[in-house]
Amino acid sequence: MIGLSQAQNKPALGTPASDPVVVKYVLSTASAFVAEFATYPLDLAKTRLQIQGERGRGQLTVTKLGRAPAYRGLFRTAAGIVSEEGVLKLWYGLSPALVRHAIYTGSRMTLYEKAREKIFHANAKDSIALW
């Protein structure tokens, strides 16, 4: 805006937008939520394949009932879940993962930045040599 100083454009002290710790926490948690939402269906399909493999250990290509294994391949497993159980079942159980990210990922990223600043006296734009 014309005629406004930089101090007038900044948020008031004490508001969440002015606190870099809160901003880092919220942004790292939000990015973890997006990543978990995008990858959760693949993780679910992988888990189903692993469970099937544990149950069928020692069998060749046919189960005890004389059928081929229920799931074959990651994407065919996901497609099977959609056709048999519905699309929303791909995200069934997502809420505990999101709670974990809300607590763990936000805290980890925020504490890492603070420790980095205190130990190495570096801000987010500085690079730190490992040797």
Solvent accessible surface area in square Angstrom, and as a share of the most:
residue,aa,sasa,rsa
1,M,188,0.84
2,I,182,0.92
3,G,78,0.75
4,L,70,0.35
5,S,60,0.39
6,Q,147,0.65
7,A,80,0.62
8,Q,116,0.52
9,N,93,0.48
10,K,138,0.58
11,P,67,0.42
12,A,69,0.53
13,L,172,0.86
14,G,79,0.76
15,T,49,0.29
16,P,94,0.59
17,A,71,0.55
18,S,34,0.22
19,D,53,0.28
20,P,79,0.50
21,V,51,0.29
22,V,58,0.33
23,V,56,0.32
24,K,62,0.26
25,Y,77,0.29
26,V,84,0.48
27,L,114,0.57
28,S,15,0.10
29,T,14,0.08
30,A,47,0.36
31,S,67,0.43
32,A,11,0.09
33,F,70,0.29
34,V,106,0.61
35,A,56,0.43
36,E,26,0.12
37,F,111,0.46
38,A,69,0.54
39,T,73,0.43
40,Y,29,0.11
41,P,16,0.10
42,L,71,0.36
43,D,63,0.33
44,L,28,0.14
45,A,0,0.00
46,K,88,0.37
47,T,54,0.32
48,R,62,0.23
49,L,47,0.23
50,Q,103,0.46
51,I,78,0.40
52,Q,40,0.18
53,G,41,0.40
54,E,110,0.49
55,R,194,0.71
56,G,24,0.23
57,R,176,0.64
58,G,80,0.77
59,Q,57,0.25
60,L,173,0.86
61,T,87,0.50
62,V,80,0.46
63,T,43,0.25
64,K,181,0.77
65,L,134,0.66
66,G,55,0.53
67,R,156,0.57
68,A,64,0.50
69,P,33,0.21
70,A,89,0.69
71,Y,36,0.14
72,R,112,0.41
73,G,42,0.40
74,L,63,0.32
75,F,150,0.63
76,R,170,0.62
77,T,0,0.00
78,A,15,0.12
79,A,59,0.46
80,G,16,0.16
81,I,0,0.00
82,V,53,0.31
83,S,93,0.60
84,E,129,0.58
85,E,70,0.31
86,G,29,0.28
87,V,83,0.48
88,L,152,0.76
89,K,77,0.33
90,L,17,0.08
91,W,68,0.24
92,Y,155,0.59
93,G,36,0.34
94,L,19,0.10
95,S,74,0.48
96,P,88,0.56
97,A,16,0.13
98,L,45,0.22
99,V,87,0.50
100,R,123,0.45
101,H,22,0.10
102,A,31,0.24
103,I,115,0.58
104,Y,112,0.42
105,T,11,0.06
106,G,0,0.00
107,S,43,0.28
108,R,114,0.41
109,M,80,0.36
110,T,11,0.06
111,L,120,0.60
112,Y,123,0.47
113,E,32,0.14
114,K,75,0.32
115,A,45,0.35
116,R,31,0.11
117,E,53,0.24
118,K,150,0.64
119,I,116,0.59
120,F,115,0.48
121,H,158,0.70
122,A,10,0.07
123,N,82,0.42
124,A,63,0.49
125,K,190,0.81
126,D,67,0.35
127,S,111,0.72
128,I,52,0.27
129,A,65,0.50
130,L,168,0.84
131,W,256,0.90
